[in-house]
Amino acid sequence: MHDLRQLRHFVALAEHCNFARAAEAVNLSQPALTRSLQALERSLDCQLLDRSPRGGVNLTEHGRLVLRYAQRLLASDQELKNAVSQLSNLESGELHVGAGAYPSAGLVPRALGRLLARHPRIRLFLQVDNRLQLRDHLLGNRLELYVADVREVIDDPQLAITLLHNYPIVIFCRARHPVLQQGTPEAGELGRYPLAATHIPVKESIILSQLNDHHPPLSVQCDNFLALHRLVCESDALGLAPWDVIAEDVHAGRLAVLPLPKERLDFSTAYGVVSRRGQSLSPAAAALKEIILEADEQTHRQLYR
């Protein structure tokens, strides 16, 4: 068995493609990282990287092969550590999870809060990112699971996906926004105001372009929903979000939903809990997944009772 530290150092180099950044990521000096890589190359009797004078690196054919096996070994090592450290009633260990912009604004924090209430000694690390980056983090063994829109990865054979409830996508604005005085606004009226949202798939982008007569339709794109929410509350910008995320603000009178007929804006979320296919969850991750499903069901009942 090769030294897992050397494999971890090699994976960091493959991810960062730069000695300085990789050394910082694994808390080593650059000379120490170089020695670690050289030792791994000697033990495997092959060259793993092509080096550039400025510290950049590219994987050789051998390097690409070794990277695949190294990632599997490191994933197994982390799985073993998690299982052992959390075996005793989830009273220790750590859990790395991810969330997309919208789930991170409601469902996931609620679920994490409940997990900590039941198991306060677990250390949680939450990564908020767009859905495609979250997939990369998961497959790179930096996350155990994540919650996000899954329509672009639903057929990915490397992923295990548990679907959650869907919610309609709505366009919202601050209370007393001038657009609310127009009844059902036409495309020309909507086009007068900036539209803000997270990254949206191509199909939905086309629908929105027809809705506000802008190509592309978004004036502001940001994967931090709290920033988008604040922007809409303090300007005449319009926001795009799932109903479950803004329902509380609408009921409290802080936000309003534009009265658009369904045929003009007819798409919804596709939330799912995503983990690696064929890799068992740690007890903490399994407990969190169960809580997420419970919280999702409770939210759906509250919004549609």
Summary of the structure (lengths in Angstrom):
residues: 305
radius of gyration: 23.0
end to end distance: 56.8
largest distance: 73.3
contacts: 960
relative contact order: 0.14
helix: 47%
strand: 19%
